[in-house]
């Protein structure tokens, strides 16, 4: 009979366990500010930038134009971003944060920082740096570029 590995024999099992816990805790934190993780990622990609066409934002975040459009619609409805039509082409537009959206960024970034400390503060500085370095190598080698939003 061929031996069957245990779930816990796989690095992916442990990565998923930690990733799920980190992601779910962060999702609960940003919900208190009235946004989702995907919306926070979208807003952060616009922060301190000139108005940005959706296609550029999609490329920057590694998302489809359709996904960007859905997120933009939700954030427009919440008054956190605004759409500006191109003076040259009425079909083209750019997206930017509203004053309300800009004001939310420091609070949301603080929640992200707090989540980071809550989960990774148990590591030494060297362990944390090593973990980051290893994860970045894996992401680069697998050419993972999409902003994780869920």
N, CA, C and O atoms as a GROMACS GRO file, in nm:
protein
  600
    1UNK      N    1   0.084  -0.118   0.000
    1UNK     CA    2   0.000   0.000   0.000
    1UNK      C    3   0.089   0.125   0.000
    1UNK      O    4   0.185   0.133   0.077
    2UNK      N    5   0.058   0.221  -0.086
    2UNK     CA    6   0.134   0.344  -0.096
    2UNK      C    7   0.105   0.432   0.024
    2UNK      O    8  -0.011   0.455   0.058
    3UNK      N    9   0.211   0.482   0.090
    3UNK     CA   10   0.188   0.570   0.205
    3UNK      C   11   0.120   0.701   0.160
    3UNK      O   12   0.148   0.753   0.053
    4UNK      N   13   0.032   0.750   0.244
    4UNK     CA   14  -0.040   0.873   0.216
    4UNK      C   15   0.009   0.979   0.315
    4UNK      O   16   0.005   0.960   0.436
    5UNK      N   17   0.056   1.089   0.261
    5UNK     CA   18   0.109   1.195   0.348
    5UNK      C   19  -0.004   1.259   0.430
    5UNK      O   20  -0.120   1.262   0.389
    6UNK      N   21   0.035   1.310   0.544
    6UNK     CA   22  -0.058   1.384   0.629
    6UNK      C   23  -0.071   1.526   0.574
    6UNK      O   24   0.021   1.577   0.510
    7UNK      N   25  -0.183   1.589   0.600
    7UNK     CA   26  -0.199   1.729   0.560
    7UNK      C   27  -0.087   1.814   0.617
    7UNK      O   28  -0.032   1.900   0.550
    8UNK      N   29  -0.055   1.788   0.742
    8UNK     CA   30   0.044   1.870   0.813
    8UNK      C   31   0.188   1.845   0.766
    8UNK      O   32   0.280   1.909   0.814
    9UNK      N   33   0.206   1.752   0.673
    9UNK     CA   34   0.338   1.729   0.615
    9UNK      C   35   0.372   1.833   0.507
    9UNK      O   36   0.484   1.837   0.457
   10UNK      N   37   0.276   1.914   0.472
   10UNK     CA   38   0.292   2.006   0.359
   10UNK      C   39   0.306   2.150   0.406
   10UNK      O   40   0.227   2.199   0.486
   11UNK      N   41   0.409   2.216   0.354
   11UNK     CA   42   0.431   2.358   0.386
   11UNK      C   43   0.308   2.440   0.350
   11UNK      O   44   0.271   2.533   0.422
   12UNK      N   45   0.244   2.405   0.238
   12UNK     CA   46   0.124   2.477   0.196
   12UNK      C   47   0.013   2.474   0.300
   12UNK      O   48  -0.062   2.570   0.314
   13UNK      N   49   0.002   2.364   0.372
   13UNK     CA   50  -0.098   2.353   0.478
   13UNK      C   51  -0.073   2.461   0.583
   13UNK      O   52  -0.165   2.532   0.622
   14UNK      N   53   0.052   2.472   0.627
   14UNK     CA   54   0.086   2.569   0.731
   14UNK      C   55   0.076   2.713   0.680
   14UNK      O   56   0.033   2.802   0.753
   15UNK      N   57   0.115   2.734   0.555
   15UNK     CA   58   0.102   2.868   0.498
   15UNK      C   59  -0.044   2.909   0.490
   15UNK      O   60  -0.080   3.022   0.522
   16UNK      N   61  -0.128   2.816   0.446
   16UNK     CA   62  -0.271   2.847   0.434
   16UNK      C   63  -0.333   2.872   0.572
   16UNK      O   64  -0.416   2.962   0.588
   17UNK      N   65  -0.293   2.793   0.672
   17UNK     CA   66  -0.346   2.812   0.806
   17UNK      C   67  -0.315   2.953   0.858
   17UNK      O   68  -0.403   3.023   0.909
   18UNK      N   69  -0.190   2.992   0.843
   18UNK     CA   70  -0.149   3.125   0.889
   18UNK      C   71  -0.214   3.233   0.803
   18UNK      O   72  -0.267   3.331   0.855
   19UNK      N   73  -0.209   3.215   0.671
   19UNK     CA   74  -0.266   3.314   0.580
   19UNK      C   75  -0.414   3.337   0.607
   19UNK      O   76  -0.460   3.451   0.610
   20UNK      N   77  -0.488   3.230   0.626
   20UNK     CA   78  -0.632   3.243   0.655
   20UNK      C   79  -0.654   3.323   0.784
   20UNK      O   80  -0.739   3.411   0.788
   21UNK      N   81  -0.578   3.290   0.887
   21UNK     CA   82  -0.595   3.359   1.016
   21UNK      C   83  -0.561   3.508   1.002
   21UNK      O   84  -0.635   3.593   1.052
   22UNK      N   85  -0.450   3.538   0.936
   22UNK     CA   86  -0.408   3.677   0.917
   22UNK      C   87  -0.512   3.752   0.836
   22UNK      O   88  -0.554   3.862   0.872
   23UNK      N   89  -0.556   3.692   0.725
   23UNK     CA   90  -0.651   3.757   0.634
   23UNK      C   91  -0.787   3.778   0.701
   23UNK      O   92  -0.846   3.886   0.688
   24UNK      N   93  -0.836   3.677   0.771
   24UNK     CA   94  -0.967   3.691   0.835
   24UNK      C   95  -0.965   3.795   0.946
   24UNK      O   96  -1.061   3.871   0.961
   25UNK      N   97  -0.858   3.798   1.023
   25UNK     CA   98  -0.847   3.899   1.129
   25UNK      C   99  -0.843   4.039   1.068
   25UNK      O  100  -0.907   4.132   1.119
   26UNK      N  101  -0.768   4.055   0.960
   26UNK     CA  102  -0.760   4.185   0.896
   26UNK      C  103  -0.894   4.225   0.835
   26UNK      O  104  -0.934   4.341   0.844
   27UNK      N  105  -0.963   4.131   0.775
   27UNK     CA  106  -1.095   4.160   0.717
   27UNK      C  107  -1.190   4.212   0.824
   27UNK      O  108  -1.265   4.307   0.800
   28UNK      N  109  -1.187   4.150   0.941
   28UNK     CA  110  -1.274   4.197   1.050
   28UNK      C  111  -1.235   4.338   1.094
   28UNK      O  112  -1.321   4.420   1.127
   29UNK      N  113  -1.106   4.368   1.094
   29UNK     CA  114  -1.060   4.501   1.135
   29UNK      C  115  -1.106   4.608   1.037
   29UNK      O  116  -1.159   4.712   1.079
   30UNK      N  117  -1.087   4.585   0.906
   30UNK     CA  118  -1.123   4.690   0.809
   30UNK      C  119  -1.275   4.705   0.796
   30UNK      O  120  -1.323   4.812   0.759
   31UNK      N  121  -1.348   4.599   0.827
   31UNK     CA  122  -1.495   4.611   0.826
   31UNK      C  123  -1.543   4.718   0.923
   31UNK      O  124  -1.646   4.781   0.901
   32UNK      N  125  -1.467   4.739   1.032
   32UNK     CA  126  -1.506   4.842   1.128
   32UNK      C  127  -1.497   4.981   1.067
   32UNK      O  128  -1.557   5.076   1.118
   33UNK      N  129  -1.421   4.993   0.958
   33UNK     CA  130  -1.409   5.120   0.886
   33UNK      C  131  -1.499   5.125   0.762
   33UNK      O  132  -1.494   5.221   0.685
   34UNK      N  133  -1.582   5.021   0.745
   34UNK     CA  134  -1.679   5.021   0.636
   34UNK      C  135  -1.625   4.982   0.500
   34UNK      O  136  -1.686   5.013   0.398
   35UNK      N  137  -1.511   4.912   0.497
   35UNK     CA  138  -1.456   4.866   0.369
   35UNK      C  139  -1.417   4.720   0.379
   35UNK      O  140  -1.405   4.663   0.488
   36UNK      N  141  -1.396   4.660   0.261
   36UNK     CA  142  -1.345   4.523   0.254
   36UNK      C  143  -1.194   4.529   0.230
   36UNK      O  144  -1.138   4.635   0.203
   37UNK      N  145  -1.130   4.415   0.241
   37UNK     CA  146  -0.986   4.408   0.213
   37UNK      C  147  -0.959   4.449   0.068
   37UNK      O  148  -0.864   4.521   0.040
   38UNK      N  149  -1.042   4.402  -0.024
   38UNK     CA  150  -1.025   4.438  -0.165
   38UNK      C  151  -1.038   4.589  -0.185
   38UNK      O  152  -0.960   4.649  -0.260
   39UNK      N  153  -1.134   4.650  -0.119
   39UNK     CA  154  -1.152   4.794  -0.131
   39UNK      C  155  -1.034   4.869  -0.071
   39UNK      O  156  -0.988   4.969  -0.127
   40UNK      N  157  -0.983   4.821   0.042
   40UNK     CA  158  -0.864   4.882   0.103
   40UNK      C  159  -0.745   4.874   0.008
   40UNK      O  160  -0.674   4.972  -0.010
   41UNK      N  161  -0.724   4.759  -0.053
   41UNK     CA  162  -0.613   4.741  -0.147
   41UNK      C  163  -0.627   4.837  -0.265
   41UNK      O  164  -0.529   4.897  -0.309
   42UNK      N  165  -0.748   4.851  -0.315
   42UNK     CA  166  -0.778   4.942  -0.426
   42UNK      C  167  -0.747   5.086  -0.385
   42UNK      O  168  -0.680   5.159  -0.458
   43UNK      N  169  -0.797   5.125  -0.268
   43UNK     CA  170  -0.775   5.262  -0.220
   43UNK      C  171  -0.626   5.289  -0.198
   43UNK      O  172  -0.576   5.397  -0.231
   44UNK      N  173  -0.556   5.190  -0.143
   44UNK     CA  174  -0.412   5.208  -0.116
   44UNK      C  175  -0.336   5.225  -0.246
   44UNK      O  176  -0.237   5.298  -0.252
   45UNK      N  177  -0.381   5.156  -0.353
   45UNK     CA  178  -0.315   5.168  -0.483
   45UNK      C  179  -0.335   5.307  -0.544
   45UNK      O  180  -0.256   5.349  -0.630
   46UNK      N  181  -0.438   5.379  -0.501
   46UNK     CA  182  -0.463   5.516  -0.551
   46UNK      C  183  -0.398   5.623  -0.464
   46UNK      O  184  -0.381   5.737  -0.507
   47UNK      N  185  -0.362   5.587  -0.342
   47UNK     CA  186  -0.314   5.685  -0.245
   47UNK      C  187  -0.185   5.752  -0.291
   47UNK      O  188  -0.092   5.685  -0.337
   48UNK      N  189  -0.181   5.885  -0.279
   48UNK     CA  190  -0.065   5.967  -0.318
   48UNK      C  191  -0.027   5.952  -0.465
   48UNK      O  192   0.090   5.960  -0.501
   49UNK      N  193  -0.126   5.930  -0.548
   49UNK     CA  194  -0.101   5.918  -0.692
   49UNK      C  195  -0.195   6.011  -0.767
   49UNK      O  196  -0.301   6.050  -0.717
   50UNK      N  197  -0.154   6.046  -0.886
   50UNK     CA  198  -0.240   6.125  -0.972
   50UNK      C  199  -0.361   6.041  -1.011
   50UNK      O  200  -0.358   5.919  -1.000
   51UNK      N  201  -0.469   6.106  -1.057
   51UNK     CA  202  -0.584   6.030  -1.106
   51UNK      C  203  -0.536   5.923  -1.206
   51UNK      O  204  -0.453   5.950  -1.293
   52UNK      N  205  -0.589   5.803  -1.190
   52UNK     CA  206  -0.537   5.686  -1.260
   52UNK      C  207  -0.645   5.619  -1.344
   52UNK      O  208  -0.754   5.591  -1.292
   53UNK      N  209  -0.618   5.593  -1.472
   53UNK     CA  210  -0.715   5.520  -1.553
   53UNK      C  211  -0.734   5.377  -1.497
   53UNK      O  212  -0.639   5.318  -1.448
   54UNK      N  213  -0.855   5.324  -1.504
   54UNK     CA  214  -0.880   5.189  -1.453
   54UNK      C  215  -0.787   5.084  -1.513
   54UNK      O  216  -0.747   4.990  -1.444
   55UNK      N  217  -0.753   5.097  -1.640
   55UNK     CA  218  -0.664   4.998  -1.704
   55UNK      C  219  -0.525   4.999  -1.640
   55UNK      O  220  -0.463   4.894  -1.625
   56UNK      N  221  -0.477   5.115  -1.604
   56UNK     CA  222  -0.346   5.126  -1.537
   56UNK      C  223  -0.355   5.066  -1.397
   56UNK      O  224  -0.264   4.996  -1.353
   57UNK      N  225  -0.465   5.093  -1.328
   57UNK     CA  226  -0.485   5.038  -1.194
   57UNK      C  227  -0.495   4.885  -1.201
   57UNK      O  228  -0.439   4.815  -1.117
   58UNK      N  229  -0.566   4.835  -1.300
   58UNK     CA  230  -0.580   4.689  -1.317
   58UNK      C  231  -0.442   4.626  -1.338
   58UNK      O  232  -0.411   4.523  -1.279
   59UNK      N  233  -0.362   4.688  -1.421
   59UNK     CA  234  -0.227   4.638  -1.446
   59UNK      C  235  -0.142   4.644  -1.320
   59UNK      O  236  -0.071   4.548  -1.287
   60UNK      N  237  -0.147   4.754  -1.249
   60UNK     CA  238  -0.069   4.773  -1.126
   60UNK      C  239  -0.106   4.669  -1.021
   60UNK      O  240  -0.019   4.618  -0.950
   61UNK      N  241  -0.235   4.637  -1.010
   61UNK     CA  242  -0.282   4.544  -0.907
   61UNK      C  243  -0.287   4.400  -0.956
   61UNK      O  244  -0.312   4.309  -0.876
   62UNK      N  245  -0.264   4.377  -1.085
   62UNK     CA  246  -0.271   4.242  -1.139
   62UNK      C  247  -0.412   4.188  -1.140
   62UNK      O  248  -0.434   4.069  -1.116
   63UNK      N  249  -0.509   4.275  -1.167
   63UNK     CA  250  -0.650   4.236  -1.167
   63UNK      C  251  -0.709   4.262  -1.306
   63UNK      O  252  -0.650   4.333  -1.387
   64UNK      N  253  -0.824   4.204  -1.331
   64UNK     CA  254  -0.893   4.229  -1.457
   64UNK      C  255  -0.959   4.366  -1.452
   64UNK      O  256  -0.985   4.421  -1.345
   65UNK      N  257  -0.986   4.420  -1.570
   65UNK     CA  258  -1.058   4.548  -1.576
   65UNK      C  259  -1.198   4.534  -1.517
   65UNK      O  260  -1.250   4.627  -1.456
   66UNK      N  261  -1.259   4.416  -1.535
   66UNK     CA  262  -1.391   4.391  -1.479
   66UNK      C  263  -1.391   4.395  -1.327
   66UNK      O  264  -1.480   4.453  -1.266
   67UNK      N  265  -1.289   4.334  -1.266
   67UNK     CA  266  -1.278   4.336  -1.120
   67UNK      C  267  -1.255   4.478  -1.070
   67UNK      O  268  -1.312   4.518  -0.968
   68UNK      N  269  -1.173   4.553  -1.142
   68UNK     CA  270  -1.147   4.692  -1.105
   68UNK      C  271  -1.276   4.774  -1.115
   68UNK      O  272  -1.305   4.857  -1.029
   69UNK      N  273  -1.352   4.749  -1.221
   69UNK     CA  274  -1.478   4.821  -1.241
   69UNK      C  275  -1.576   4.796  -1.127
   69UNK      O  276  -1.641   4.889  -1.079
   70UNK      N  277  -1.588   4.670  -1.084
   70UNK     CA  278  -1.679   4.636  -0.974
   70UNK      C  279  -1.634   4.702  -0.844
   70UNK      O  280  -1.717   4.757  -0.770
   71UNK      N  281  -1.505   4.697  -0.816
   71UNK     CA  282  -1.454   4.763  -0.695
   71UNK      C  283  -1.476   4.914  -0.702
   71UNK      O  284  -1.516   4.976  -0.604
   72UNK      N  285  -1.450   4.970  -0.819
   72UNK     CA  286  -1.468   5.115  -0.835
   72UNK      C  287  -1.614   5.154  -0.811
   72UNK      O  288  -1.641   5.254  -0.744
   73UNK      N  289  -1.706   5.076  -0.864
   73UNK     CA  290  -1.848   5.106  -0.843
   73UNK      C  291  -1.884   5.105  -0.695
   73UNK      O  292  -1.958   5.192  -0.648
   74UNK      N  293  -1.832   5.008  -0.621
   74UNK     CA  294  -1.860   5.001  -0.477
   74UNK      C  295  -1.802   5.121  -0.403
   74UNK      O  296  -1.867   5.179  -0.316
   75UNK      N  297  -1.679   5.158  -0.439
   75UNK     CA  298  -1.614   5.270  -0.371
   75UNK      C  299  -1.674   5.404  -0.412
   75UNK      O  300  -1.677   5.498  -0.332
   76UNK      N  301  -1.720   5.415  -0.535
   76UNK     CA  302  -1.791   5.536  -0.579
   76UNK      C  303  -1.920   5.552  -0.497
   76UNK      O  304  -1.952   5.662  -0.452
   77UNK      N  305  -1.993   5.442  -0.479
   77UNK     CA  306  -2.118   5.446  -0.403
   77UNK      C  307  -2.094   5.486  -0.257
   77UNK      O  308  -2.181   5.546  -0.194
   78UNK      N  309  -1.978   5.452  -0.204
   78UNK     CA  310  -1.943   5.486  -0.066
   78UNK      C  311  -1.882   5.626  -0.055
   78UNK      O  312  -1.856   5.674   0.056
   79UNK      N  313  -1.861   5.691  -0.168
   79UNK     CA  314  -1.803   5.825  -0.167
   79UNK      C  315  -1.655   5.828  -0.135
   79UNK      O  316  -1.603   5.931  -0.092
   80UNK      N  317  -1.586   5.716  -0.156
   80UNK     CA  318  -1.444   5.709  -0.121
   80UNK      C  319  -1.351   5.733  -0.240
   80UNK      O  320  -1.233   5.764  -0.221
   81UNK      N  321  -1.402   5.719  -0.362
   81UNK     CA  322  -1.326   5.753  -0.482
   81UNK      C  323  -1.416   5.836  -0.572
   81UNK      O  324  -1.538   5.841  -0.555
   82UNK      N  325  -1.352   5.901  -0.669
   82UNK     CA  326  -1.428   5.976  -0.769
   82UNK      C  327  -1.376   5.944  -0.907
   82UNK      O  328  -1.261   5.903  -0.925
   83UNK      N  329  -1.464   5.962  -1.004
   83UNK     CA  330  -1.432   5.934  -1.144
   83UNK      C  331  -1.427   6.068  -1.217
   83UNK      O  332  -1.517   6.151  -1.206
   84UNK      N  333  -1.319   6.088  -1.292
   84UNK     CA  334  -1.302   6.211  -1.370
   84UNK      C  335  -1.294   6.175  -1.517
   84UNK      O  336  -1.211   6.094  -1.558
   85UNK      N  337  -1.382   6.235  -1.596
   85UNK     CA  338  -1.381   6.209  -1.740
   85UNK      C  339  -1.264   6.279  -1.805
   85UNK      O  340  -1.222   6.387  -1.762
   86UNK      N  341  -1.211   6.218  -1.909
   86UNK     CA  342  -1.103   6.277  -1.987
   86UNK      C  343  -1.159   6.394  -2.068
   86UNK      O  344  -1.269   6.386  -2.122
   87UNK      N  345  -1.083   6.502  -2.075
   87UNK     CA  346  -1.125   6.617  -2.154
   87UNK      C  347  -1.121   6.585  -2.304
   87UNK      O  348  -1.194   6.644  -2.383
   88UNK      N  349  -1.035   6.489  -2.342
   88UNK     CA  350  -1.017   6.455  -2.483
   88UNK      C  351  -1.108   6.343  -2.532
   88UNK      O  352  -1.142   6.337  -2.650
   89UNK      N  353  -1.147   6.254  -2.441
   89UNK     CA  354  -1.223   6.136  -2.481
   89UNK      C  355  -1.327   6.108  -2.373
   89UNK      O  356  -1.293   6.064  -2.263
   90UNK      N  357  -1.453   6.132  -2.404
   90UNK     CA  358  -1.560   6.116  -2.304
   90UNK      C  359  -1.578   5.972  -2.258
   90UNK      O  360  -1.640   5.947  -2.154
   91UNK      N  361  -1.523   5.875  -2.334
   91UNK     CA  362  -1.532   5.734  -2.292
   91UNK      C  363  -1.423   5.701  -2.189
   91UNK      O  364  -1.437   5.604  -2.114
   92UNK      N  365  -1.318   5.779  -2.187
   92UNK     CA  366  -1.206   5.752  -2.096
   92UNK      C  367  -1.225   5.828  -1.965
   92UNK      O  368  -1.282   5.937  -1.962
   93UNK      N  369  -1.178   5.768  -1.858
   93UNK     CA  370  -1.186   5.834  -1.729
   93UNK      C  371  -1.072   5.787  -1.639
   93UNK      O  372  -1.004   5.689  -1.668
   94UNK      N  373  -1.055   5.861  -1.529
   94UNK     CA  374  -0.955   5.826  -1.430
   94UNK      C  375  -1.021   5.820  -1.294
   94UNK      O  376  -1.128   5.877  -1.271
   95UNK      N  377  -0.955   5.748  -1.204
   95UNK     CA  378  -1.007   5.732  -1.068
   95UNK      C  379  -0.909   5.793  -0.969
   95UNK      O  380  -0.788   5.788  -0.987
   96UNK      N  381  -0.965   5.850  -0.864
   96UNK     CA  382  -0.882   5.905  -0.756
   96UNK      C  383  -0.962   5.900  -0.626
   96UNK      O  384  -1.084   5.887  -0.627
   97UNK      N  385  -0.890   5.911  -0.517
   97UNK     CA  386  -0.955   5.914  -0.387
   97UNK      C  387  -1.024   6.047  -0.365
   97UNK      O  388  -0.974   6.152  -0.407
   98UNK      N  389  -1.138   6.043  -0.300
   98UNK     CA  390  -1.202   6.167  -0.256
   98UNK      C  391  -1.132   6.213  -0.128
   98UNK      O  392  -1.046   6.143  -0.074
   99UNK      N  393  -1.168   6.328  -0.081
   99UNK     CA  394  -1.114   6.377   0.047
   99UNK      C  395  -1.146   6.277   0.158
   99UNK      O  396  -1.061   6.249   0.242
  100UNK      N  397  -1.267   6.223   0.158
  100UNK     CA  398  -1.308   6.123   0.257
  100UNK      C  399  -1.224   5.995   0.244
  100UNK      O  400  -1.184   5.936   0.344
  101UNK      N  401  -1.199   5.954   0.120
  101UNK     CA  402  -1.116   5.835   0.095
  101UNK      C  403  -0.974   5.855   0.144
  101UNK      O  404  -0.918   5.767   0.208
  102UNK      N  405  -0.916   5.971   0.113
  102UNK     CA  406  -0.780   6.002   0.158
  102UNK      C  407  -0.772   6.001   0.310
  102UNK      O  408  -0.674   5.954   0.369
  103UNK      N  409  -0.875   6.054   0.374
  103UNK     CA  410  -0.876   6.063   0.520
  103UNK      C  411  -0.881   5.925   0.585
  103UNK      O  412  -0.835   5.908   0.698
  104UNK      N  413  -0.937   5.826   0.516
  104UNK     CA  414  -0.947   5.690   0.572
  104UNK      C  415  -0.816   5.614   0.566
  104UNK      O  416  -0.795   5.522   0.646
  105UNK      N  417  -0.727   5.649   0.475
  105UNK     CA  418  -0.606   5.572   0.452
  105UNK      C  419  -0.520   5.557   0.577
  105UNK      O  420  -0.479   5.444   0.607
  106UNK      N  421  -0.490   5.661   0.652
  106UNK     CA  422  -0.406   5.641   0.772
  106UNK      C  423  -0.468   5.544   0.873
  106UNK      O  424  -0.397   5.463   0.932
  107UNK      N  425  -0.598   5.551   0.893
  107UNK     CA  426  -0.664   5.459   0.987
  107UNK      C  427  -0.657   5.316   0.938
  107UNK      O  428  -0.632   5.224   1.015
  108UNK      N  429  -0.680   5.297   0.808
  108UNK     CA  430  -0.673   5.161   0.752
  108UNK      C  431  -0.530   5.108   0.755
  108UNK      O  432  -0.508   4.990   0.784
  109UNK      N  433  -0.434   5.193   0.725
  109UNK     CA  434  -0.293   5.151   0.730
  109UNK      C  435  -0.255   5.113   0.873
  109UNK      O  436  -0.178   5.019   0.894
  110UNK      N  437  -0.307   5.185   0.969
  110UNK     CA  438  -0.281   5.153   1.109
  110UNK      C  439  -0.337   5.016   1.146
  110UNK      O  440  -0.275   4.941   1.220
  111UNK      N  441  -0.454   4.985   1.094
  111UNK     CA  442  -0.513   4.853   1.117
  111UNK      C  443  -0.426   4.743   1.055
  111UNK      O  444  -0.407   4.637   1.115
  112UNK      N  445  -0.374   4.769   0.936
  112UNK     CA  446  -0.285   4.673   0.870
  112UNK      C  447  -0.158   4.654   0.953
  112UNK      O  448  -0.110   4.542   0.970
  113UNK      N  449  -0.104   4.764   1.003
  113UNK     CA  450   0.017   4.757   1.087
  113UNK      C  451  -0.009   4.678   1.214
  113UNK      O  452   0.072   4.596   1.257
  114UNK      N  453  -0.125   4.705   1.275
  114UNK     CA  454  -0.161   4.635   1.399
  114UNK      C  455  -0.178   4.485   1.374
  114UNK      O  456  -0.135   4.404   1.456
  115UNK      N  457  -0.241   4.450   1.264
  115UNK     CA  458  -0.260   4.309   1.228
  115UNK      C  459  -0.125   4.241   1.209
  115UNK      O  460  -0.105   4.127   1.252
  116UNK      N  461  -0.034   4.310   1.145
  116UNK     CA  462   0.102   4.259   1.122
  116UNK      C  463   0.170   4.227   1.255
  116UNK      O  464   0.229   4.121   1.272
  117UNK      N  465   0.162   4.320   1.347
  117UNK     CA  466   0.227   4.301   1.478
  117UNK      C  467   0.160   4.188   1.555
  117UNK      O  468   0.228   4.107   1.619
  118UNK      N  469   0.026   4.182   1.550
  118UNK     CA  470  -0.045   4.078   1.624
  118UNK      C  471  -0.005   3.938   1.578
  118UNK      O  472   0.007   3.847   1.660
  119UNK      N  473   0.017   3.921   1.449
  119UNK     CA  474   0.050   3.788   1.399
  119UNK      C  475   0.198   3.760   1.392
  119UNK      O  476   0.241   3.648   1.419
  120UNK      N  477   0.276   3.859   1.357
  120UNK     CA  478   0.418   3.834   1.333
  120UNK      C  479   0.509   3.892   1.440
  120UNK      O  480   0.631   3.876   1.434
  121UNK      N  481   0.450   3.959   1.536
  121UNK     CA  482   0.527   4.015   1.648
  121UNK      C  483   0.588   3.907   1.737
  121UNK      O  484   0.678   3.936   1.815
  122UNK      N  485   0.540   3.784   1.725
  122UNK     CA  486   0.597   3.673   1.805
  122UNK      C  487   0.731   3.626   1.748
  122UNK      O  488   0.804   3.552   1.814
  123UNK      N  489   0.763   3.670   1.627
  123UNK     CA  490   0.889   3.633   1.565
  123UNK      C  491   0.998   3.734   1.604
  123UNK      O  492   0.969   3.850   1.632
  124UNK      N  493   1.121   3.686   1.605
  124UNK     CA  494   1.231   3.781   1.622
  124UNK      C  495   1.240   3.863   1.494
  124UNK      O  496   1.183   3.826   1.391
  125UNK      N  497   1.311   3.974   1.500
  125UNK     CA  498   1.330   4.057   1.382
  125UNK      C  499   1.392   3.974   1.269
  125UNK      O  500   1.352   3.985   1.153
  126UNK      N  501   1.490   3.893   1.303
  126UNK     CA  502   1.559   3.811   1.203
  126UNK      C  503   1.464   3.707   1.143
  126UNK      O  504   1.466   3.684   1.022
  127UNK      N  505   1.381   3.644   1.226
  127UNK     CA  506   1.285   3.546   1.176
  127UNK      C  507   1.185   3.612   1.081
  127UNK      O  508   1.152   3.557   0.975
  128UNK      N  509   1.138   3.729   1.120
  128UNK     CA  510   1.042   3.801   1.037
  128UNK      C  511   1.105   3.838   0.903
  128UNK      O  512   1.043   3.821   0.798
  129UNK      N  513   1.227   3.889   0.906
  129UNK     CA  514   1.296   3.925   0.782
  129UNK      C  515   1.320   3.802   0.694
  129UNK      O  516   1.307   3.809   0.572
  130UNK      N  517   1.354   3.690   0.756
  130UNK     CA  518   1.376   3.566   0.681
  130UNK      C  519   1.246   3.518   0.617
  130UNK      O  520   1.245   3.479   0.500
  131UNK      N  521   1.138   3.521   0.693
  131UNK     CA  522   1.008   3.481   0.639
  131UNK      C  523   0.970   3.569   0.519
  131UNK      O  524   0.930   3.518   0.415
  132UNK      N  525   0.984   3.700   0.535
  132UNK     CA  526   0.953   3.792   0.425
  132UNK      C  527   1.039   3.761   0.303
  132UNK      O  528   0.989   3.757   0.190
  133UNK      N  529   1.166   3.741   0.325
  133UNK     CA  530   1.258   3.714   0.215
  133UNK      C  531   1.219   3.586   0.141
  133UNK      O  532   1.217   3.584   0.017
  134UNK      N  533   1.188   3.480   0.214
  134UNK     CA  534   1.149   3.353   0.153
  134UNK      C  535   1.020   3.367   0.074
  134UNK      O  536   1.009   3.319  -0.038
  135UNK      N  537   0.921   3.434   0.133
  135UNK     CA  538   0.793   3.452   0.064
  135UNK      C  539   0.810   3.536  -0.063
  135UNK      O  540   0.746   3.508  -0.164
  136UNK      N  541   0.896   3.637  -0.057
  136UNK     CA  542   0.921   3.720  -0.176
  136UNK      C  543   0.990   3.639  -0.285
  136UNK      O  544   0.959   3.655  -0.403
  137UNK      N  545   1.084   3.551  -0.247
  137UNK     CA  546   1.150   3.464  -0.345
  137UNK      C  547   1.046   3.375  -0.412
  137UNK      O  548   1.046   3.361  -0.535
  138UNK      N  549   0.959   3.314  -0.333
  138UNK     CA  550   0.855   3.227  -0.389
  138UNK      C  551   0.764   3.304  -0.484
  138UNK      O  552   0.732   3.257  -0.593
  139UNK      N  553   0.723   3.423  -0.443
  139UNK     CA  554   0.635   3.504  -0.528
  139UNK      C  555   0.706   3.542  -0.658
  139UNK      O  556   0.646   3.537  -0.765
  140UNK      N  557   0.833   3.581  -0.649
  140UNK     CA  558   0.907   3.620  -0.769
  140UNK      C  559   0.928   3.501  -0.862
  140UNK      O  560   0.910   3.514  -0.983
  141UNK      N  561   0.967   3.387  -0.808
  141UNK     CA  562   0.994   3.269  -0.891
  141UNK      C  563   0.867   3.218  -0.959
  141UNK      O  564   0.873   3.164  -1.070
  142UNK      N  565   0.754   3.234  -0.894
  142UNK     CA  566   0.626   3.189  -0.951
  142UNK      C  567   0.559   3.302  -1.031
  142UNK      O  568   0.449   3.286  -1.084
  143UNK      N  569   0.628   3.418  -1.037
  143UNK     CA  570   0.577   3.536  -1.108
  143UNK      C  571   0.438   3.575  -1.058
  143UNK      O  572   0.349   3.605  -1.137
  144UNK      N  573   0.422   3.575  -0.927
  144UNK     CA  574   0.296   3.615  -0.865
  144UNK      C  575   0.297   3.766  -0.851
  144UNK      O  576   0.381   3.823  -0.781
  145UNK      N  577   0.203   3.831  -0.917
  145UNK     CA  578   0.202   3.977  -0.919
  145UNK      C  579   0.070   4.038  -0.873
  145UNK      O  580   0.064   4.156  -0.839
  146UNK      N  581  -0.034   3.958  -0.872
  146UNK     CA  582  -0.166   4.010  -0.837
  146UNK      C  583  -0.171   4.046  -0.689
  146UNK      O  584  -0.125   3.972  -0.603
  147UNK      N  585  -0.229   4.163  -0.662
  147UNK     CA  586  -0.249   4.205  -0.524
  147UNK      C  587  -0.349   4.110  -0.459
  147UNK      O  588  -0.460   4.094  -0.510
  148UNK      N  589  -0.311   4.046  -0.347
  148UNK     CA  590  -0.408   3.956  -0.283
  148UNK      C  591  -0.520   4.037  -0.218
  148UNK      O  592  -0.495   4.123  -0.134
  149UNK      N  593  -0.642   4.008  -0.259
  149UNK     CA  594  -0.755   4.086  -0.208
  149UNK      C  595  -0.861   4.000  -0.139
  149UNK      O  596  -0.959   4.053  -0.086
  150UNK      N  597  -0.843   3.869  -0.139
  150UNK     CA  598  -0.942   3.785  -0.068
  150UNK      C  599  -0.874   3.669  -0.002
  150UNK      O  600  -0.940   3.587   0.062
   0.00000   0.00000   0.00000
